[in-house]
Amino acid sequence: MDPDKYQQAWHAQTAQPKVIVHADLLLEEVQRHQGNFQATIFWRDFREVGIAVLLLPIWFYLGIRTSSPWTWYLTVPALLWIIGFMLVDRFRHRPKPSEPGEPLIDCVKVSLAQVEHQIWLLRNVFWWYLLPFCISILAFFFHTAWLTSSAWWEFIASTLALSSLLAVVYGLVYFINQRAVRKQLQPRREELLALLMSLGDESSGESSGESTGEPETYAIVPASLSPFAEERFLTPSGAGIRNAVAMVVLVAALILVVVLVDMASRISDSQYAGTAQSSGVNGDALALQVTELREQKSLVGLAAMVMVDGKVGAVAAQGERIIGSGVSVEIDDRWHVGGITKSITATMIGRLIEADQMHWSDTVGSVFSEPNVHADWKSVTLRQLLTDIAGAPANFPRELWSHRPKPGIESTRARREAVMDVVSQPLPRPAGQMYSYSNVGMTIAGAMAEEVTGFSWEDLVKQEVFEPLELTGSGFGPPRSPSDTLPQPRGHRARLAGKFAMDDDADNTPIMGPSGTVHMTLRDLCTYATEHMQGDLGKGKLLSKETYERLHAAEQNQYACGWVVRYPDSRIPYKNYWHNGSNTMWYALVVFVPEKNMVVAVASNDGDSEKAEAAAWRVVEASVSRDPLPGQSAFAKKSPFAAIRWQGNQPEVMLDDDWFTLVSIGDVSVAQIVDFSKQKYDQLWQKRFEEDLVEVLTRMGHPPADSVTLIVESLFTGEQIKMENVVMSEENRKAIRAAARSRQDSSQ
């Protein structure tokens, strides 16, 4: 019986209450429709699982290619969930193959069960399909908006726009699925139920043909045949073709997206190929390193300066002031230094302390007499605020970040109001007990200086730091750089696939100026750090040796007043003081090494602080702890003893014509020196110990002075003797080298 006969029976139902249908033909039609339905479901599941599997590597590629935040990868578990859910669902509800002789009523029941299961799936599609993606995508939207927004309103606007877009798209998907339930699955379910009821009636006595030998027939109500009067679902071949086309289109679209993202990344990443600008004896070597690092880290611009003995030994800059502009950064450009501002504020306060206008022991309660100052804050000292052990919160409330008061009285008033709002609340943690990096603490210290002197923080910094040191390339906020001329670099932020130049006034709020709104040239930054380095030796211009030592004395976590104290390690074998800063659009690092009388400053107009920091420390390490750059003097060729001989691994040395067993040089034992030499120089360790002692000790992080202290042991009495101020001389080293050559010649 062909479908036309079913349609005729359907339209003739008013005149013919029941029609006679051969059982085999009816079974064949039921099985045919069941097969089409199963094919539709199979190709739908195949499409969904295939897309999810295809998206997994693409998702990882896009995440890595665009340096997306970690929330981008939350979609991976959602994709795995969909793949697993659909595969498990198909396994649990895998269709039973139709058989030619199976009971018609059983075949209809199987079809009904399949339809009802699909109704359940689509009615709950939000929970098992849409919700996992909603969670992962919303998390990514919120995280990205948080990272890229500089104000609350911008964050809220971004999240609302993105969330609305997601709601529209997913709402449409949900509507389509529920419409399919209403228009396709629910009518089919009702029709199958009607057919099942008719078959049930027939099985109770109305079927014919069982005893006559004629084909079995059923008298069926025409409405029960409606599932076969129209094709609601595609045939297996039709479904396959349609889904194959859909998959091809999807794959093409995804490939296009990947290509576009890759193109966008290439355009927005700095592809600048201009030459570096450099100066100084070692400028060429530094320029080569700066160029390589900027390209490796995909930074917009990178600049560095090395100052030794107060003189510029090398300076180099390479990259663009604005990405894609082709306008090169220069060695005299100004750079936002972020948190390096903290030590500048502390230095200014040190000047006020020496002028007896402030004291290290001043408290928040003694400076701000308002009754609403919380008891927790009243005993917090100026010293605790400067060294980040005051227990202050890390940052001001986010709604203040976009506040832009004008410099002068308005800025001072806004800063005081913000500070009073903070100190009217309980301390987040007890003062003096633990280190906690805080922009609020230094801002409170700056506000205290304003309260005591009556001058704005900006004016105090200019009067007490910039002007005495003649830092003419320093100022507040980012360096101004109009788009038509671009006289200075612009800060940049990473946004998904690319980097975007910010306005030339984009910065932290001036309220937190004491913690991070200064800009400087590299020369000014190095001059400022050199002042601190010289200050420890009592040669500073701004402060006494005692005050500088106080500023550089760490309280907890090696943090001092805007400086981090770093002790010798395998990467930098000298004690050094450093600080970095970033307002998320710029990055800067400054390091001074007293033992080398060296300052290194590095800056970038790229807010990718992780990559900029990695590049900056590479420059520092190359300048400080690695082999000297071309043009620098090599390690001194000196020795404190005139001859060396060996008893196994133990050196014996000649001092004043007598032989002694060497125990230690300064604070370093001979055993430590021997072990280091063996690891570093392998078979040449004895030669290096004898002829290059200065280099060995320097690489260990203990560079010797012109005279050293030796601990030796008498070969006759075994008594240990301390010899102080033993001169390191070139004559001694020459004698040792001559003896080594003589031994070598005699052995040949």
ABEGO torsion letter per residue (X at the ends): XBAAAAAAAAAAAAABABBBBBAAAAAAAAAAAAAAAAAAAAAAAAAAAAAAAAAAAAAAAAAAAAGBBAAAAAAAAAAAAAAAAAAAAAAAABBBBBBAABBAAAAAAAAAAAAAAAAAAAAAAAAAAAAAAAAAAAAAAAAAAAAABABAAAAAAAAAAAAAAAAAAAAAAAAAAAAAAAAAAAAAAAAAAAAAAAAAAAAAGABBGAAAGBBBBBBBBAAAAAAAABBABBBAAAAAAAAAAAAAAAAAAAAAAAAAAAAAAAAABBABABBBBBBEAAAAAAAAAAAAAAAAAGBABBBBBBBBGGBBABBBBBEBABBGAGBBBBAABBBBAEAAAAAAAAAAAAAAAAAGABBAABBAAAABABAABBAAAAABBAAAAAAGAAGBBABBBAAAAABBBBBEAAAAAAAAAAAAAAAABBBABBBGABBBBBAAAAAAAAAAAAAAAGBBAAAAAAAAAAAAAGBAABBBEBBBBBAAAGABBBBBBBBEABBBBBBAABBBBAAAAAAGABBBBAAAAAAAAAAAAAAAAGABAABBAAAAAAAABBABGGBBBGBBBBBBBAABABBBBBBBBBAGABBBBBBBBAAAGBBBBBBBABABAAAAAAAAAAAAAAAAABBBBBGBBBBBBBBABABBBBBEABBBBBBGGBBBBBABBEABBAAAAAAAAAAAAEAAAAAAAAAAAAAAAAAAGBBBBABBBBBBBBAAAGBBBBBBGBBBBAAAAAAAAAAAAAAAAAAX
